[in-house]
Amino acid sequence: MPELRSETLTRILDDIDGFEFSLDDYYDDAEPQGVIDSLLTGKVNSLIAYFDILGWQVLKSQIVNMVPFHCDAVESLDTLKNVIIPEARRQIELLNLEDIRNEDYYFWQNIHPKIVALAKPRFDAGFYADSVESSFKEINDIIKNIVISNGGRELDGSSLMTTAFSLANPVIRLTPLISDTDRNIQQGYMQILSGAMVGIRNPKAHGNLLPDKRRTLHLLSLASLLMYKIDERL
């Protein structure tokens, strides 16, 4: 459910849930009764319209014959508050959960498979920091193995990145290193990777990085980008 529509429906439910009037006025005087019937009819008509938009035909069928109200607002309001509104709120929660699942699904569809394999189980379990740490450790390990397999010495973290992507003698080339643009790209990714080891992987390893869900998605997107870039090496 789009967020704005969900908020509007919730406001309508809150409005009806909080609608109160004096029983003495309603039953003893025809004029207040007519005003109350009219006000409640308008609110319920808005609710019916939203149920129709959302395709909630069962809920709609339970209230569509209530309106217009005519001397029966007390009984109908009781049904609305105790039956219809709680069920509508439950449906909103289910739709919001489904939206979250859909958002997460499309996110993972665009993430590097190695990051998905490492991070998603941790992320789904709520271990956000671990999902980030495992992803950047994997990047570090992959680059370390490439360097070692090419005769380099075993390094780690920032020094590994500056060695692997060095402009002077790179182990991993991301571009032909012919033009200024080529060299800028090589140097840029070297600095990003070096910074990621210092500013993302290491703080988590030291227990200082506690990202929320949104920040975790940002960090995993960066890890995915870097992993894809490593795959594109020349």
VMD Tcl script that draws the C-alpha trace (Angstrom):
set ca {
  {0.00 0.00 0.00}
  {1.49 3.40 -0.89}
  {2.51 5.20 2.30}
  {0.26 8.23 1.71}
  {-2.81 6.04 1.15}
  {-2.03 4.03 4.27}
  {-1.72 7.20 6.36}
  {-4.99 8.60 4.98}
  {-6.91 5.40 5.70}
  {-5.45 5.28 9.21}
  {-6.64 8.86 9.81}
  {-10.16 7.91 8.70}
  {-10.14 4.90 11.03}
  {-8.85 7.05 13.90}
  {-11.54 9.65 13.19}
  {-14.34 7.10 13.35}
  {-12.79 5.33 16.33}
  {-12.72 8.61 18.22}
  {-16.21 9.69 17.18}
  {-18.39 10.11 20.28}
  {-21.70 11.73 21.15}
  {-24.15 11.97 24.01}
  {-26.77 9.22 24.01}
  {-29.21 11.55 25.72}
  {-28.88 14.14 22.95}
  {-29.11 11.50 20.25}
  {-32.27 9.85 21.51}
  {-34.02 12.87 23.07}
  {-33.71 15.47 20.36}
  {-34.22 14.99 16.63}
  {-31.95 17.85 15.57}
  {-28.69 16.58 17.16}
  {-29.59 13.10 15.96}
  {-29.79 14.28 12.35}
  {-26.45 16.08 12.60}
  {-24.75 13.04 14.11}
  {-26.24 10.71 11.50}
  {-25.05 13.02 8.74}
  {-21.52 13.37 10.13}
  {-21.09 9.64 10.65}
  {-22.53 8.88 7.21}
  {-19.84 11.06 5.62}
  {-17.05 9.37 7.56}
  {-18.26 5.88 6.72}
  {-18.71 6.78 3.05}
  {-15.02 7.78 3.00}
  {-14.14 4.45 4.58}
  {-16.22 2.58 2.01}
  {-14.41 4.42 -0.79}
  {-11.02 3.36 0.55}
  {-12.13 -0.23 1.04}
  {-13.26 -0.22 -2.57}
  {-9.93 1.20 -3.80}
  {-8.02 -1.46 -1.89}
  {-10.30 -4.26 -3.03}
  {-11.39 -5.08 0.51}
  {-14.82 -6.19 -0.63}
  {-15.60 -8.26 2.47}
  {-15.10 -5.30 4.77}
  {-16.94 -3.05 2.35}
  {-19.94 -5.40 2.24}
  {-20.18 -5.27 6.02}
  {-20.66 -1.51 6.15}
  {-22.06 -0.42 2.80}
  {-25.64 -1.01 3.94}
  {-25.12 0.98 7.12}
  {-25.35 4.30 5.31}
  {-27.06 6.61 5.29}
  {-27.56 6.47 9.04}
  {-31.06 7.10 10.30}
  {-31.58 6.79 14.04}
  {-29.21 3.79 14.18}
  {-25.79 5.40 14.66}
  {-25.30 3.95 18.15}
  {-25.49 0.29 17.12}
  {-23.59 0.82 13.89}
  {-20.81 2.79 15.56}
  {-20.37 -0.05 18.04}
  {-19.93 -2.49 15.14}
  {-17.50 -0.15 13.44}
  {-15.35 0.29 16.53}
  {-15.32 -3.31 17.70}
  {-15.34 -5.26 14.44}
  {-14.60 -3.25 11.30}
  {-11.86 -0.91 12.51}
  {-9.74 -3.59 14.24}
  {-9.88 -5.77 11.13}
  {-9.02 -2.83 8.87}
  {-6.01 -2.02 11.04}
  {-4.90 -5.63 10.84}
  {-5.15 -5.53 7.06}
  {-3.07 -2.34 6.95}
  {-0.34 -4.03 9.00}
  {-0.34 -7.01 6.63}
  {-0.08 -4.76 3.59}
  {2.71 -2.73 5.14}
  {4.61 -5.92 5.91}
  {4.11 -7.08 2.32}
  {5.44 -3.74 1.05}
  {8.53 -4.21 3.20}
  {9.02 -7.72 1.84}
  {8.65 -6.45 -1.73}
  {11.12 -3.63 -1.15}
  {13.63 -6.06 0.32}
  {13.09 -8.51 -2.56}
  {13.88 -5.90 -5.21}
  {16.88 -4.70 -3.24}
  {18.47 -8.15 -3.14}
  {17.78 -8.69 -6.84}
  {20.30 -5.92 -7.59}
  {23.00 -6.98 -5.15}
  {26.07 -9.05 -6.07}
  {25.40 -12.79 -5.49}
  {28.37 -13.16 -3.14}
  {27.09 -10.31 -0.98}
  {23.58 -11.80 -1.02}
  {24.89 -15.19 0.11}
  {26.82 -13.68 3.01}
  {24.68 -10.77 4.07}
  {21.05 -11.71 3.47}
  {20.74 -14.47 6.11}
  {22.29 -12.16 8.70}
  {20.21 -9.20 7.54}
  {16.94 -11.18 7.63}
  {17.75 -12.28 11.19}
  {18.27 -8.66 12.21}
  {22.06 -8.88 12.53}
  {22.69 -5.76 10.46}
  {26.23 -5.02 11.63}
  {27.30 -8.62 11.01}
  {25.87 -8.51 7.50}
  {28.01 -5.47 6.74}
  {31.16 -6.84 8.38}
  {30.96 -10.19 6.57}
  {30.53 -8.44 3.22}
  {33.55 -6.19 3.56}
  {35.65 -9.01 5.01}
  {34.81 -11.04 1.91}
  {35.94 -8.19 -0.34}
  {39.18 -7.96 1.63}
  {39.76 -11.73 1.41}
  {39.08 -11.90 -2.32}
  {41.54 -9.09 -3.04}
  {44.11 -10.64 -0.66}
  {43.92 -13.96 -2.52}
  {44.32 -12.22 -5.88}
  {47.42 -10.43 -4.66}
  {48.95 -13.58 -3.16}
  {48.18 -15.63 -6.28}
  {50.08 -13.02 -8.29}
  {53.20 -13.36 -6.17}
  {52.45 -10.58 -3.73}
  {52.92 -10.71 0.02}
  {50.06 -11.13 2.44}
  {48.56 -7.79 3.39}
  {45.28 -6.68 4.90}
  {42.89 -3.75 4.98}
  {43.96 -0.34 3.75}
  {47.55 -1.33 2.90}
  {46.22 -4.26 0.88}
  {44.02 -1.95 -1.18}
  {46.72 0.63 -1.88}
  {49.04 -2.18 -3.00}
  {46.48 -4.07 -5.08}
  {45.21 -1.00 -6.92}
  {48.41 1.05 -6.99}
  {48.78 3.33 -9.98}
  {52.49 2.62 -10.21}
  {52.39 -1.18 -10.13}
  {48.80 -2.46 -9.78}
  {48.03 -6.10 -9.16}
  {44.40 -5.44 -10.08}
  {43.74 -3.16 -13.03}
  {40.28 -1.68 -13.36}
  {41.20 0.28 -16.51}
  {43.99 0.20 -19.13}
  {45.65 3.09 -17.21}
  {46.35 4.93 -20.44}
  {44.41 8.17 -20.07}
  {43.94 10.54 -17.16}
  {40.38 9.22 -16.84}
  {41.70 5.67 -16.59}
  {44.11 6.64 -13.83}
  {41.47 8.65 -11.99}
  {39.12 5.65 -11.96}
  {41.87 3.33 -10.72}
  {42.91 5.74 -8.00}
  {39.32 6.54 -7.05}
  {38.40 2.91 -6.44}
  {41.67 2.32 -4.61}
  {40.76 5.14 -2.24}
  {37.15 3.95 -1.86}
  {38.28 0.42 -1.02}
  {40.97 1.66 1.35}
  {38.48 3.96 3.05}
  {35.91 1.19 3.31}
  {38.37 -1.04 5.15}
  {39.27 1.73 7.58}
  {35.87 3.37 8.00}
  {33.43 0.45 7.63}
  {35.07 -2.95 8.16}
  {37.42 -2.02 11.01}
  {34.91 -0.07 13.15}
  {32.51 -3.03 12.97}
  {35.27 -5.41 13.94}
  {35.97 -3.19 16.95}
  {32.31 -3.12 17.92}
  {31.68 0.55 17.10}
  {29.47 0.31 14.03}
  {25.79 -0.35 14.80}
  {23.86 0.53 11.63}
  {20.08 0.57 11.47}
  {18.27 -1.12 8.60}
  {18.42 1.85 6.23}
  {22.12 2.48 6.80}
  {22.80 -1.24 6.41}
  {21.17 -1.21 2.98}
  {23.38 1.72 2.00}
  {26.53 -0.07 3.14}
  {25.58 -3.32 1.45}
  {24.93 -1.43 -1.78}
  {28.49 -0.11 -1.58}
  {29.84 -3.60 -0.91}
  {27.93 -4.89 -3.93}
  {29.28 -2.13 -6.17}
  {32.85 -2.90 -5.10}
  {32.37 -6.63 -5.60}
  {31.05 -6.08 -9.12}
  {33.99 -3.78 -9.81}
  {36.42 -6.48 -8.78}
  {34.67 -8.86 -11.20}
  {35.28 -6.33 -14.00}
  {39.05 -6.21 -13.48}
  {41.20 -6.48 -16.58}
}
mol new
graphics top color blue
foreach p $ca { graphics top sphere $p radius 0.5 }
foreach p [lrange $ca 0 end-1] q [lrange $ca 1 end] { graphics top cylinder $p $q radius 0.2 }
display resetview
